[in-house]
Amino acid sequence: MEAQSQPSPAIVGIKRALPIVLGYLPVGFAFGVLAVKNGIPPSVAVGMSVLMFSGSGQLMFAGLWGAQASSLSIIAAVGIVNLRYLLQSAAEAPWLSGLPRFQRFLLGLGLTDETFAVHVTALQKGWTRNLTTLFVCNHVAQLGWVGGAVLGAFCGGLVRDVRPLGLDYALTAMFLALLVLQCFSRLHVLVAVFTLVLAVGLKYLGMTQWNIALATIIGAALGAWLILRRDRHA
């Protein structure tokens, strides 16, 4: 029997991106609808999806724009929400060491919570790093997001309220699915649960902007400390 041929790196990238696209299409659609309803022109909403490519940041921008918040308030709020990308970049950096700076910069442009989770999970499993796979996954994922935004911005007028469709939960469901794939041991589960409880607790204490970023930093620090402690006693 002939050995089965391995799929090309581009096909692997597409396969990795498909679950992300399934989540991005409905959430991108919800963003397009929300943006137009809050007075943002459809072309600008699509342009944001191409250049900004940050689901939570774009949704926050649309909400604050509709509330007629000041420009400085919008910039500060979106910046705070996107601070998590600094942590993700630092976590992904060891896997990309040795690549030219320009290539790492281009990969960073496609960094989202979902692409980060997919790439790091694959690399942790020992999969070979391939630039074609990484770039194709990033671009296909962004095409899904932009496609959803286009549909929402130009056709969303037919939908009065996206909440009954459950689109507002699509991104949360995708986060949970990606989180499960990254929990390889009891330590991962412990850190994930601790970070979740801390983030929710901080929110109920009145911290509505920094709770996720602060909980992530503390949770990551706890995980690193537990790993070092485990290795010392191994």
C-alpha positions in Angstrom: 0.0 0.0 0.0 1.2 3.5 -0.8 1.9 5.8 2.1 -0.8 8.5 2.4 0.5 11.9 1.3 0.7 14.6 3.9 -1.5 17.6 3.4 0.2 20.8 2.2 1.0 23.5 4.8 -1.6 25.7 3.3 -4.3 23.0 3.7 -3.2 22.5 7.3 -3.6 26.3 7.9 -7.1 26.3 6.4 -8.1 23.3 8.6 -6.8 25.1 11.7 -8.7 28.3 10.8 -12.1 26.7 10.0 -13.2 26.4 13.7 -12.2 30.1 14.2 -14.1 31.1 11.1 -17.3 29.4 12.4 -17.1 31.6 15.4 -16.0 34.8 13.7 -18.8 34.9 11.1 -21.7 35.4 13.5 -19.8 37.7 15.9 -18.5 39.7 12.9 -22.1 39.9 11.7 -23.2 41.1 15.1 -20.4 43.8 15.1 -21.5 45.0 11.6 -25.1 45.3 12.8 -24.1 47.1 16.0 -21.7 49.5 14.2 -24.3 50.6 11.7 -27.0 51.0 14.3 -24.6 53.2 16.3 -24.0 55.6 13.4 -20.8 54.1 12.0 -20.8 54.0 8.1 -20.7 50.4 6.7 -17.4 51.1 4.8 -15.8 52.3 8.1 -17.0 49.2 9.9 -15.5 47.0 7.3 -12.3 49.0 7.3 -12.0 48.6 11.1 -12.3 44.8 10.6 -9.5 44.8 8.1 -7.1 47.2 9.9 -8.0 46.8 13.6 -9.1 43.1 13.7 -10.0 43.0 17.3 -13.5 41.6 18.1 -13.8 42.9 21.7 -12.1 46.2 20.8 -14.3 46.8 17.8 -17.5 46.0 19.7 -16.4 48.3 22.5 -15.6 51.0 20.0 -19.1 50.7 18.4 -20.8 50.8 21.8 -18.9 53.9 23.0 -19.3 55.6 19.7 -23.1 55.1 19.9 -23.0 56.5 23.4 -21.2 59.6 22.1 -18.2 59.1 24.4 -15.2 61.3 23.9 -12.3 60.3 21.5 -9.9 60.0 24.5 -12.3 57.7 26.4 -12.7 55.5 23.3 -9.0 55.2 22.7 -8.3 54.5 26.4 -11.0 51.8 26.7 -10.1 50.0 23.5 -6.4 50.2 24.5 -7.1 48.6 27.9 -9.1 45.8 26.3 -6.4 45.0 23.9 -3.6 44.9 26.5 -4.0 41.2 26.6 -2.2 41.0 23.2 1.0 42.0 25.0 0.8 38.9 27.2 -0.1 36.7 24.2 2.8 38.1 22.2 5.2 37.4 25.1 3.9 33.8 25.4 4.1 33.1 21.7 7.6 34.7 21.3 9.7 31.6 22.3 8.0 29.6 19.5 8.9 32.2 16.9 12.5 32.8 18.0 14.9 32.7 15.2 12.5 34.2 12.6 13.4 37.5 11.0 11.8 40.5 12.8 9.7 41.4 9.8 8.1 38.0 9.7 7.4 38.1 13.4 5.8 41.5 12.9 3.5 40.2 10.1 2.5 37.3 12.3 1.8 39.7 15.1 -0.7 41.6 12.9 -2.8 38.5 12.8 -2.6 37.7 16.5 -6.0 37.3 18.2 -7.1 35.2 21.1 -8.2 32.4 18.8 -5.2 32.3 16.5 -2.9 32.5 19.5 -4.7 29.5 21.1 -4.6 27.4 17.9 -1.0 28.1 17.2 0.3 27.6 20.7 -1.7 24.4 21.2 -0.4 23.0 17.9 3.2 23.9 18.8 2.9 22.5 22.3 1.9 19.2 20.8 5.1 19.1 18.9 3.8 20.1 15.4 6.5 21.5 13.1 6.5 25.3 12.9 5.7 26.3 9.3 5.3 29.9 8.2 2.8 29.0 5.4 0.6 27.3 7.9 0.7 30.2 10.4 0.1 32.9 7.8 -2.7 31.0 6.0 -4.5 30.3 9.3 -4.2 34.0 10.3 -5.5 35.3 6.9 -8.3 32.8 6.6 -9.5 33.6 10.1 -9.4 37.3 9.3 -11.4 36.7 6.1 -14.1 35.1 8.2 -14.2 38.1 10.5 -14.3 40.6 7.7 -16.9 38.5 5.8 -19.2 38.6 8.8 -18.7 42.3 9.3 -19.5 42.9 5.6 -22.7 40.9 5.9 -23.7 42.7 9.1 -22.8 46.2 7.9 -24.5 46.0 4.6 -27.3 43.5 5.3 -27.8 44.0 9.0 -30.6 46.4 8.5 -32.9 43.5 8.1 -32.1 42.4 11.7 -33.6 44.6 14.4 -32.0 42.7 17.3 -29.2 40.1 17.2 -29.7 38.9 20.8 -32.6 36.5 20.1 -30.3 34.8 17.5 -27.7 34.0 20.2 -24.9 35.7 18.2 -23.7 37.6 21.3 -22.7 34.2 22.9 -20.8 32.9 19.8 -17.5 34.4 20.8 -17.8 33.2 24.4 -18.5 29.7 23.3 -15.5 29.8 21.0 -13.3 31.0 23.9 -14.5 28.1 26.0 -13.8 25.5 23.3 -10.3 26.8 22.7 -9.6 26.9 26.5 -10.5 23.2 26.8 -8.0 22.3 24.1 -5.2 24.0 26.1 -5.9 22.3 29.4 -3.4 19.4 29.2 -3.1 18.7 33.0 -4.6 19.5 36.4 -2.3 22.4 36.6 -3.8 24.0 33.5 -7.3 23.4 34.8 -6.4 24.9 38.2 -4.9 28.1 36.7 -7.9 28.5 34.3 -10.4 28.1 37.1 -8.5 30.4 39.4 -8.2 33.1 36.7 -11.9 32.9 35.9 -13.0 33.2 39.5 -10.6 36.1 40.0 -11.8 38.0 36.9 -15.4 37.6 37.9 -14.6 38.5 41.5 -12.8 41.7 40.5 -15.7 42.7 38.2 -18.2 42.3 41.1 -15.9 44.4 43.2 -16.3 47.3 40.7 -13.2 46.8 38.4 -14.9 46.8 35.0 -12.0 47.6 32.7 -8.9 46.0 34.2 -10.4 42.9 35.7 -9.6 40.5 32.9 -6.0 41.9 32.3 -5.2 41.8 36.0 -6.6 38.4 36.5 -4.7 37.1 33.5 -1.4 38.5 34.8 -2.0 37.0 38.3 -3.1 33.7 36.9 -0.1 33.4 34.6 2.2 34.3 37.5 0.6 31.6 39.6 1.0 29.1 36.9 4.7 30.0 36.4 5.3 29.7 40.1 3.6 26.3 40.4 5.6 25.0 37.4 8.9 26.2 38.9 7.9 24.7 42.3 7.0 21.4 40.6 10.3 21.2 38.7 12.4 21.9 41.8 10.8 19.0 43.6 10.9 16.6 40.6 
